């Protein structure tokens, strides 16, 4: 079974590095990143 992780930050000024590191430490083989505010109705 492959573990997949998801790291999201709210602004482009924030760095998801610590979240990505934690996901890799947990054994996630693939990670997805998102830099968008939760209040945005439309995302690309």
CORNORVEN-V918210 format. One line per field, one symbol per residue. ss: DSSP state (H for helix, E for strand, C for the rest). phi: phi as a letter, one per 20 degrees, with the letter a starting at -180 (. if undefined). psi: psi as a letter, one per 40 degrees, with the letter a starting at -180 (. if undefined). Layout:
ss=???
phi=???
psi=???
//
This chain:
ss=CCCEEEEEECCCCCCCHHHHHHHHHCCCCEEEEEECCCCCCCCC
phi=.eeddcdccecffedegffffffffeofeccdcbcbffeffccf
psi=hhhhihhhidieeihedddddddddeehdhiiihgiieehdhi.
//
